[in-house]
Amino acid sequence: MKRIFGFVLACIILSIPALAASNSQKVTLPSAVQVGSTQLPAGDYKVTWTGTGSSAQVTLAKKGVQPVTVPAKVVAQKHDHSGVTTNTTDGKEVLQVILLDKVSLVL
């Protein structure tokens, strides 16, 4: 019985990173953008999200840059490539949408 419990526990622990990876992808910001109240420099970012629908939280992280977490809406959509949509507000590029393989994250 202890052996089975140990095996099940090991399987659960090893599957956690795999499950987390399904809500994580990389995206390139071609230029500096405003995300919430934070200005992010151009570069490659790891995008992770939790939640579904309009109650999601999106985090953009890059080595050497403080991660930024903002509320978002997750929309199931297939895309051929990842990318971003921005809008110019008060002279700043503001991140509006992150396009990933199977979802759009509307900020």
C-alpha positions, 0 to 999 in steps of 0.5 A, spaced: 500 500 500 505 504 501 508 503 495 502 504 491 501 511 495 508 513 493 508 512 486 501 516 485 504 521 489 510 521 485 506 521 478 502 527 481 508 531 483 511 530 476 505 532 472 504 539 475 510 542 471 507 539 465 500 542 467 503 549 468 506 549 461 500 548 458 498 555 460 505 558 458 508 560 451 513 565 449 512 572 445 516 577 442 515 584 444 518 588 438 518 594 441 517 597 448 510 597 450 506 599 456 503 594 460 498 596 466 502 601 469 509 598 467 513 600 461 516 593 458 522 593 454 522 590 447 524 582 447 522 575 448 517 574 454 514 568 457 507 569 458 503 565 463 496 565 465 491 563 470 484 562 470 479 562 464 474 567 461 474 574 463 477 572 470 484 571 468 491 573 470 496 574 465 504 574 467 509 577 462 516 575 465 523 576 462 530 575 465 532 581 468 526 585 468 521 585 474 515 580 472 508 584 470 501 581 472 495 584 469 488 582 469 485 579 462 480 575 458 482 569 455 479 567 448 479 561 445 482 562 438 487 558 433 493 563 430 498 561 426 503 565 429 504 568 436 504 576 436 501 582 440 496 588 438 498 595 441 494 601 441 498 608 441 495 612 447 498 619 450 504 617 445 505 610 448 504 604 445 500 600 450 499 592 449 492 590 448 492 583 446 497 577 446 496 572 440 498 565 442 497 558 438 490 557 441 488 563 445 488 570 445 489 574 451 485 581 451 488 585 456 
